[in-house]
Amino acid sequence: MRGFRKRLPFLFMIKWMQWITKPSEPIKINVEMRKRISKNLKDKKQHRVKINAVARRR
């Protein structure tokens, strides 16, 4: 449940982007955004793993 609150803004942003981009526009933009966001999340996860490792060492 702890990680869910952090991910909520991202999910909201994706929904918001879908709502803003009109159906007539290509969905390619959305896919790009989603890829970028997922990459962001992955980077954050890697960072958190690093932090946890450092904390565990202490």
Residue pairs with C-beta under 8 A, 6 or more apart in sequence:
7 41
10 37
10 40
10 41
13 37
14 30
14 33
14 34
14 37
17 29
17 30
17 33
18 30
21 27
21 29
21 30
